[in-house]
Amino acid sequence: MIGVSPMPTPASTSTLLTVHDAAESLDVSPDTIRRWAKKGLIKSIRSPQNYRLFDLAELGRLREKLSGKAKPFRVLKRRGRKTPFKVIELFTGCGGMALGFDNAGLRTELMVEFNRDACATLRANWPRKRLIEGDVATVNFSPYRDEVDIVAGGFPCQAFSYAGQSRGFEDTRGTLFFEFARCVREVRPKIAVGENVRGLLKHDGGRTLDTMLGTLREIGYRPAIKLLRAQFLDVAQKRERLIIVGVRDDLDTGPLFPAENDYTVSLREALKGVPGSPGQTYSPKKHRVMEKVPEGGYWRDLPNATQRRYMGASYFHTGGRTGMARRLAWDEPSLTLTCNPAQKQTERCHPEETRPLTTREYARVQSFPDSWEFAGSTSSVYKQIGNAVPVNLAYHLGRCLVAMLDPDEPRERMVGTDEQPEAAEQLALAI
């Protein structure tokens, strides 16, 4: 076979094969393997000869899953007692990151959130935890100085105003990142964790991210970044989150990030036994269109005349517009959840029934437990869940933070920044 090569991975030693050799070993077509890779169900790496190589064991597990032999979905949780490590979280939202960190054994000391419904959600689930509802700019964090181990927050990515003066920390003033950095400077935690969308990598030509990382260095932290892909971290969703981890300069520990699993969680696994809940509906006109879309399909799978009527002027635009008239597939992770599953450009239609996913189905896809209650109107609940960090992704990240703070903590399925190719590089290998 060409390109057969045993190579070490963070978890084990795997046999890596070219697409054609892997197809022959599994008795599937090369196009099938290419399709799995394009859909983000499997990963590939480059050989020294520039071949794309696939993990044979990973391919075998995926084939078993697609044949109906799937692992049961679960919300991940640490066994035993919680750790002593405390967290302040800004921009908490409805609690996705906070719950994942809590499940990993961290202790939430303080949450800060502006949205009224999100605060009501947090109070409904964690009535005894301290929550400040209001503008983070009005909060004095000095009383927590040296009392908290981690400051975390998913700050929105805003454009910065550059005057060419290289003022460092002051360059971020007026943005929510400034408030995050101010909290870090006032509290002096051991670790600072920022979370954002992949687009931050290229926002304003990369200058926004450079300014953020430079600011963390200025206030005494060594930052590292990693792009995490939720579908390889026990989440039934193709969702990318950029994670920034800053370690205080006086500490010896290096950054740790979750290593990707060699499996994904399908929508079928995530939605099994999901309880009933409210949800949006389609208008009769849209229902007539969506019922013609096959499982896993989108607007290009409609009859041409229907495409033209439904898409309007967008029919003539370039680009795939793959989110339009989109029906999800049972045996794959969901596409990234949006704040409105019935909106024309971001439809998330149930794989079998002609309707958007319900709020409880949304929560399952984001790996919230069924016991997590959401406050507010149906549209508000969709928005809260759509904006959340997936709980299981946050759990894996939380485990890494615990291991960074406790040298005796197990470190399986974790990598440093130099031990695994960046997810952005892995994505470039898609066939």
C-alpha positions, -999 to +999 in steps of 0.1 A: +000+000+000+012+036-007+016+059+022+009+034+050+026+049+081+023+042+118+024+076+136+020+085+172-010+105+183-016+120+218-036+089+228-021+060+210-003+048+179-025+047+148-022+034+113-025+062+087-035+054+052-040+073+020-076+078+009-075+049-017-058+025+007-082+033+035-111+029+011-098-006+001-093-016+037-129-006+047-145-017+014-160+017+007-153+040-022-127+068-020-155+093-027-172+081+005-141+089+025-137+122+008-174+130+016-169+121+053-139+145+054-157+173+036-186+170+061-162+173+090-168+138+103-132+127+101-098+144+102-067+140+079-031+150+081-004+155+054+024+129+049+060+140+041+051+132+005+021+156+007-005+128+007-037+132+028-036+105+054-065+091+074-066+072+107-079+037+099-093+032+134-112+065+133-126+055+099-138+022+113-155+038+142-173+062+119-185+033+097-198+015+127-217+046+138-232+052+104-244+016+104-264+022+136-238+012+163-235+046+181-224+055+216-250+069+239-248+107+242-242+122+276-233+154+293-197+149+306-190+154+343-161+149+367-163+121+392-157+128+429-153+161+447-148+195+431-114+210+430-106+241+451-100+263+421-123+293+417-135+311+386-149+345+378-168+345+344-177+376+325-204+377+298-218+344+312-248+342+290-271+313+298-243+293+314-227+270+288-191+277+297-199+280+334-217+247+335-190+229+316-164+243+340-185+233+369-188+198+355-150+197+352-147+204+389-141+241+390-160+264+414-178+294+400-172+323+424-189+351+404-208+355+372-214+388+354-241+391+327-261+420+312-290+402+295-321+400+317-334+366+304-299+350+306-296+362+342-330+347+349-318+314+334-287+314+356-308+321+388-333+294+379-305+268+378-279+281+403-299+302+428-270+302+453-242+313+431-232+349+430-245+367+399-241+404+391-267+415+366-256+447+348-229+464+329-195+449+335-179+483+333-195+492+366-181+462+385-151+466+408-131+433+408-104+444+433-120+426+463-112+393+445-075+401+440-054+369+445-086+351+457-096+336+423-076+312+401-093+318+367-109+347+350-129+336+319-152+353+294-165+352+259-161+389+251-177+402+218-152+410+190-155+447+184-134+469+161-107+488+179-098+524+172-062+527+161-044+560+163-010+545+155+003+553+190+008+517+202-007+525+236-012+488+245-038+483+272-053+518+264-058+508+228-086+485+239-105+511+260-142+513+252-144+476+241-156+447+262-122+431+258-109+461+278-133+451+306-121+415+305-085+427+306-093+451+334-108+423+354-077+402+349-054+431+359-075+438+391-079+401+401-045+387+391-057+351+386-033+324+377-050+319+343-071+341+320-093+324+294-109+342+265-134+326+241-145+339+207-155+330+171-130+318+145-134+351+127-113+369+154-082+353+137-087+376+107-107+404+122-092+437+109-064+419+092-054+401+124-047+434+143-075+429+167-062+396+179-027+409+180-038+438+202-056+414+226-026+391+229-002+421+233-025+435+260-024+402+280+014+403+277+015+439+290-005+430+321+017+400+329+004+369+311+018+346+285-010+339+259-015+310+236-044+303+212-062+273+199-091+268+175-114+240+190-138+221+169-168+211+189-178+180+168-146+163+180-152+173+217-184+153+224-208+179+209-233+170+182-225+202+163-199+215+138-189+246+158-155+263+160-144+284+190-112+303+193-097+299+228-071+322+243-053+310+274-030+333+293-008+320+321+005+345+347+042+352+341+054+340+376+039+305+371+058+276+357+029+258+340+024+259+303-009+261+284-030+229+278-058+224+254-082+195+247-070+170+222-096+161+196-115+129+199-113+104+170-151+103+168-180+127+164-215+127+180-244+125+156-277+143+158-294+109+162-274+103+194-280+137+207-317+138+202-326+103+214-353+106+240-353+144+240-383+158+259-409+179+242-406+217+242-418+248+224-403+257+190-407+279+160-428+268+130-426+275+093-452+295+074-473+274+050-453+288+021-420+278+036-433+245+047-442+236+011-406+243+001-389+226+031-408+194+028-392+189-006-356+191+008-341+156+015-323+147+047-289+164+047-299+185+017-304+222+010-318+245-016-297+230-045-316+198-039-349+214-048-365+214-083-350+243-103-382+263-105-386+260-067-350+271-063-356+302-083-388+312-065-374+305-030-339+321-035-350+351-054-320+373-063-298+351-042-302+324-068-278+343-091-252+350-064-219+332-062-210+310-032-226+279-019-252+295+005-254+260+021-273+273+051-304+282+031-333+257+030-311+233+050-323+201+065-300+184+090-289+147+087-294+121+114-260+105+113-239+137+113-234+165+138-256+195+133-244+225+115-235+254+138-267+265+157-278+301+151-300+323+171-330+317+148-335+282+133-363+293+109-344+323+094-340+320+057-302+321+056-297+299+086-324+273+086-319+243+109-347+219+099-353+186+117-338+156+097-372+139+094-400+163+103-406+195+084-400+220+112-372+238+129-354+221+158-372+228+191-356+247+220-350+215+239-334+199+208-313+230+205-301+225+241-292+189+234-272+199+204-253+224+226-249+195+252-270+211+279-286+186+302-324+183+301-326+196+337-311+230+326-340+255+326-342+284+302-361+317+310-378+341+286-397+338+254-391+311+228-372+335+206-351+345+236-343+309+245-332+302+210-309+332+212-295+322+246-287+287+235-274+297+201-249+321+217-237+297+243-204+278+245-212+241+241-212+226+276-191+195+267-165+216+249-162+238+281-159+206+302-129+195+281-113+229+284-121+230+321-102+197+326-072+213+310-074+243+333-076+220+363-045+200+351-026+233+346-033+242+382-028+208+398+003+188+387-012+156+400-042+158+378-044+133+350-036+148+316-049+122+291-065+137+260-047+170+265-020+187+244+003+217+246+005+242+218+033+224+201+020+188+204-008+189+179-014+207+145-036+237+149-073+230+140-071+257+114-044+238+096-064+206+099-094+222+084-072+232+054-068+195+047-105+189+040-109+172+006 
